[in-house]
Structures are given as C-alpha cells and as structure tokens.
Amino acid sequence: MDKSYHPKDIEQRQYDRWERSGYFEPKGDGPSYCIMIPPPNVTGTLHMGHAFQDTIMDALTRYHRMRGDNTLWQPGMDHAGIATQMVVERQLNAEGISRKELGRDEFVRRVWEWKEKSGGQISNQLRRMGASVAWDRERFTMDDGLSAAVKKVFISLYEEGLIYRGKRLVNWDPVLHTALSDLEVLSEDEPGKLWHFRYPLASGDGYLVVATTRPETMLGDSAVAVHPEDERYRHLVGQEIALPLVGRSIPIVADDYVDPEFGTGCVKITPAHDFNDYELGKRHDLAQFSIFDDNAAITNDAPVAYRGLDRYDARKKIVDDLEAQGLVDKIEDYTLKVPRGDRSGAVVEPYLTDQWYVKIKPLAEPAIAAVESGKIRFVPENWSKTYFDWMYNIQDWCISRQLWWGHRIPAWYDDHGNLYVGDNEAAVRSAHSIDPETVLRQDEDVLDTWFSSALWPFSTLGWPEKTASLDTFYPGNVLVTGFDIIFFWVARMIMLGIKFMGDVPFKEVYIHGLIRDQDGQKMSKSKGNVLDPLDLIDGVTLDALLEKRTAGLMQPHLLPKIEKATRQQFPDGIQEYGADALRFTFAALATTGRDIRFDLGRIEGYRNFCNKLWNASRYVLMNTDTLDASDIELSTVDRWINSRLNHTVEAVNRHFKNYRLDLAGQALYEFTWHEFCDWYLELSKAVLQSDAATEQQKRGTRQTLIVVLETLLRLLHPLMPFITEEIWQQVSSRAGMSGDTIMQREYPTVQIDHDDASAEQELEWVKKFVLGIRQIRGEMDISPGKSLPVLLQGATDRDLNLAKKHAALLDRVGRVASITKLESSDEAPPSATALLSEMKLLVPMRGLIDVDAERSRLSRQIEKLQVDINRSKGKLANEKFVNNAPVDVVQTERDRLAEFARQVGQFKEQMANLDNLA
C-alpha cells in the first residue's frame, strides 16, 4: 500500500473496473431487492441534495447486494420538459433563430440532438459519487418503451372517463406561455404595496374599502366578500357595488373564507385570477371575467383605456385613475409572497385556460387505503400524516403543458371540433371510421413531466409488456426521496401503480431531510452558499469557486456580498476530501430531521477518518506478512476485539434495517477509531513485540488483526466503497478470502461464539486503568514516555489479579513501570490520584517533576485564565450585551466563564499537591 491515502489515485480506477466487470447488474440467489432512482433532469448537474439522496440509495443497494439479494438499483433520467426546452431555445436565440421559425418537428429534432451530445452530464457525476446503479438498464422518460407506456395510460384513463379537457385556473408563466405545477413555482417574500380602494355601493349610500396587492385584477372583480358573522357588514350582504372604472354591478356576498381581522374585513373577489377566489366563486356561482391574455397583458374584454397594456403598466394607470376619482383610501408598504416560475423568473399569474385533467379522486381512494392498511409504510412514520392531508383534499390534476418538448397528447380534432383519442392518427381514423379526406389536427400540448414520472416504477421494467424484470422487481422495496415531492411524485406513483399493476409500487417510503448550509439556510445561488459535491471530492481553487458562484447570477447587485462571503469562508479554496469522506458525512447526517445542516468541519473529520483507516491497514499488513492460522492462541485482547466487533456488526445491521444510516455510521466510527485503532492496534504491539509471548499467541494476534480488518472493511463498504475496495484487494488473500471485489462478499452477520463478556469486562478494567494514568500525566504535565510507578489503594483481589495478568499491556500502553498494593495501614506518599471504581490509582510525585518549574507553569496558566475571566465577567456585567445579544450568544459567554473557573480550580488543586512535595 502507498504510504499516504490519495482518493484521486483510487476512485476513478476502481469505479471503471466495477462498471466494466458488470458488478452492478442484478444477481444473487436471495430475494429480489429494488430501488428506483428518482430520475434526475437530463439538463441537471449533481447538487448536494442529489449527492445526499444517492449516497443513501447506494448504501442500501450495496448492503443488500452483499447480503446476497438479487439487487437492482434502476437508473434513468427525466426529459425535463421546460428546462430542456429552455436550454435549446437559448442556443437557437444565440444563432439568431426562434423556435417558431424553426418549426415543431425540427425543434424537437434539435432537442434530441442536444440530448445525445450534452444531456446526461449528471450520470457521469453520479459515477464520481460511487453510485452502483445498473447502467445497462438506464432508461429515459422519452425513450420508445416509456413513451408507449405513457400513451397506453393516457388512452386507458381517457376511455374510463378519468381524463377530461376543461377550463380551470392554473399557474401560468407569461414568458414561457405554459401552465406550471406548484413545484415549479417559487414563492418568496418581496417588498410591495398594499392598496386600499373605495368601492361605492350601487345604492349611492357610501362605500366599502377593499385592500389588494394586485390592483390590475380589479378589472376582473365579480364580487366583494365579507364574513357572515361580521356585524359591520351583515346588513349589506345581498346589495351591490358599482365597480369603479369598469361600470358593472357586482354583489356583496358572505363567506367564511374572509378573515374579518385582516384589513377592513372586505375582500375583492376575482375568480378568474386567484385560486382562493376561484373556489369562493364556485360556491356563490359568480361570473368569471378573464382580463389577461397569454402574455399577462390586458385583453379586449376590459375597458378600452386599458386594453393591450402590460399588467404592470395597467396597474399604474388604474391606481392613477382611481386616485383622480378620489377612490384611493391609502397605500401601505407591504411584504408579500410573490410566485415566480422557477425557470423563467417571471411572476406567475393564476389564469383561466383550457387544459387536460385527471379526475383524481377515484385513483386516490385505493392509494389512501394502501397506506392506511400498512401495505406502504412511511419512514419516519409521521410523514404519512402529510400524505393523508394532501390525499384527502386532493384536486384534479392538470396534466397538459404548452410546450413542444415532451409526450405530445395523443388527441386529434377535426374541423368541427370533435375530439378523438388514440395511439396515433391512423388508429384514430380506423377506430372512428374517419374519411381520409377529413383533416385531423393533433393537440399541440404535451403532458406534464410528472405524468411520465408517475409510471417510473413499472414503465422502466418493460410495462406494458409482460417482462421477467417486471415479475421480479415490481413492487420495489423502498423509495428514497425528499419530503417536498411526497404529493407531486410519491402519491402519483402509488395511484397509478395500483391502477395499472394492481399492486403498490413499493413497500416503504424513506423520507429524508433537505440539505441546508451550516447556518440552516437553503442553498441558493443568490445567497452565494451553494456547494458543488464534486468540488468537495476533487478540491477547487478560490478563483474557480468564485467564478462558479457568480456565473449567470440573476441579481448582479449581490455580487460583492457573495464574493466577500466566499473569500471569508474559503480563503484558500476547498481542499480535496474524496468521495468516501463526503459519503460518510452524508450518512452521518441522515437523521430523521426535516432540515440537515452541512458543516465542512464534518467532512474534514471524516477525511481524517479515511486517513486513520488507511494507516491502520498499513500497520496490519506490515505485521501480517507471515500468517499461519493452523495453531493459534487468542489472548484476552483478541477475544475482546472480536466481541466488540460482533456487537458492532449487530448494531450496524439493525440500523440499516431501520434506515438509520447516521447511527450505523456512528457505530462504525466509534469501533474503527476508538476500539480498533486507538486500543487494539496499540495492545497488539504488546504481543507482537514481546519476547515473552508465545508463537501461538503471536499467530493468534496476527490472525485477529487481519480477520477483524477484513470484516471491518466489509462493514464499511456500503458507506465508503472506494477506500474499502482498495484496501480489501490487499487484505483479502491474507484473510483467506476469494473473489475479485469486496462488493460480492457476504455482509458480516453476528457470530454467536464471538460474544465474550469476560474478555470485555477485563479489557474495560485495563482501559480505565490506562486512562486514569493518562489523566494523571495530563494534569501534572508528565511526559507520555516516562514510565511511572503506580500504587493501588483499596484494591480487591480481582483488581490485583487483573493487574498481574495484564502487567505487560499496562506497561506497553500505559508506561507503567511497577504496580504495588498499598496496605490499608500504609500511609500514601504525596501522589497524583485517579479513581478506578472503588480503587485509587496513586502515582508518587516526588522526583518525577521539577516542583518550582511546575509551580511557575501553573501560575502562568492561572494568570492567563484570570484575564479571560475578567473579560467575560465584564461582558456579562454589560446590560446592553445581556439584553440585546442573541440568547445563545449570552449563554455561550456564561458557559465560557464557568469553564474558565473550572480550569482555575483544577490548576489550584494541582498547586496544592505541589506544596506536599516541597
């Protein structure tokens, strides 16, 4: 093995070998185990959320593969309708060509061309993370097989009356000219205005004041609503308002939706341009006045003065005109949630338009029952409540998008507006006996990307054909995903899986949290806190990092802030950590929480963990050149490490079963770092380097070293695949293992005969003894290399027997020169003391230290601490600091003061002990 661990020298080489050898393909005699990857966008690049989620899925996949299960991690990509269309449109614009000039067929051909050349970058980035997906089975939501599945599902649902075309309110992007799903709309707080307008009563007896953040929508008002119990307005319900600027009369209606405490308690109702108003309008049978066109400009149905104006130009003119009529009551600054399209950045408008819908409630009922009955289990279980909240209040699903890239809706119209649905035009003509002379026009819309994604668990396995893969891997075992798409993807997969396969698509849904920065903030380009997983793996210079964080920034005014923050956090750029350190960090963060803070300090620690494992393996290999397991004797230390390993094996298997990768990682870290490296490797030297140890004992320790390391590598492999494979290649033959790769070896299971309570109790006593001596060395500033005489006060027969039995260990690890029992009648000399249960460990101090030098050192320490104490007391005595600083900052200062005082007390106690030596 190389002297130092260098991830770059290992990772790409090992991954290429794995993939080339076909190790990721399903095989194994055990039960089937299947995970479907949430298909990333074909335009996408690997971000921290992907890397976190894929680490979890890969760990589960590798774990079950090593357990002998017939394991499939199904890969693939989503065609990402809007995102992909925008990428290609930008390319065309750079060439001076518009999409419409090119034409639909040629544009779609250009998209496919882009996909083949530039799409799927994320697949190669997944390889860098070590993702062991079955690449030979990779699917794409627009490939022929999946497209056939999409058509079959659409036609089937349409023929059952579960898909229909209707006019309803949607999120409309006036730049992209398409409907958007709620997930494609980002709503964030932005500064705005709240306008209060006076709406005159039609009777002429006064007015009502309504408040709005969107004055332009008043042109489409259908009513003013008040709460039915509001005494101020109850007598006006049923009367009418003379709508200013428009001239029509609109009713005053009573509805529980109105909050009487907000504003004046009167709300203008615009059913065609607000989702809540739309529902209220349906309850009161209100007219719907659509006043925007596809560009969010005012239509010709509005008063002449506003026709053709952009919505914001219309807003200004409407406010000016109302001001001129004395109908503006007041204008306030107001912070409001502004919905923007996640791709265009344009403010989205609720818009009344003809779209295709799925009648969803008949599909939702069996999907609800599947979770209620336990056929599908959410992990953690509390997410089932979120699922039920959405499913019980589910609305029909808008599945059409006004794009060219995607699954075109298989519907045709004749010149009379008759609608025909079928697999293709020829099938439609045949089924409906349509004359060849009759012109048919296919619907221009494509299906929502989520429609094809909802079929992912069975379409990727060959449906609608009956395939062996479908029989073997449907339903899958677990879906791993974030909570933000429980409704958009998880629920729809359940509904359509039950509908078309007659069974649920997976048995468990593991919901993980969302990755945030170290302060709990969402990672976003505008905040300048985005981390690229590949930068953490490979390292990146400060200049390159700055370029990444500022390239394509939509808000140039944020540039100085982002540059400053980046320079402060990464003055030297980001160092190379490697994929294994990043993966182990993600595993350690995989708690049951909703938000997960990513702190670079963690990955730094796990890079050190990789180094620790590497160096430990080098020690083992250097000490096991000659290995003979024919005649061995296992020492208490060997039996102890085998027993501790067995407990770790049990814990890790249990945590994997419960989806607690964080606890599995913790158990592995504790065993590897503290028990194997810190203790066993050191204790093994007492045997291997001892003239007193027999050859059988030395062979036993060598055998234990190599077997424990090999087992540990297999335990760690699902979380840290690269480094474990690299070391295993060196270790396996010595451990008597055959095979070309660690991932095809059996995952460790509990060995009943390895549990050894007696050995564990003895070694626990040894460890406490050594730690007690180390404590004394630290307190008295005694060199670690100096051998010390130890007196035992209050020792039992067991203590004396263990001290005698393990004298060589205590000498080697604790630098204990001699151990003497202090009789109860003996007076203890001036000593430093540590406790081991009821027994005292005494180290006589006379002659061990320079009393004057030690007293001087302790005095300096106390003086330094006193300065810190005075500074801290000053802060806490300052009322401004205590009253105005954040609570956690004040508490931290109090904790610091307490710690300073504790250290002073400890040093003074040591000074008193020195006086006894003078």
Disulfide bonds with the S-S distance in Angstrom:
none
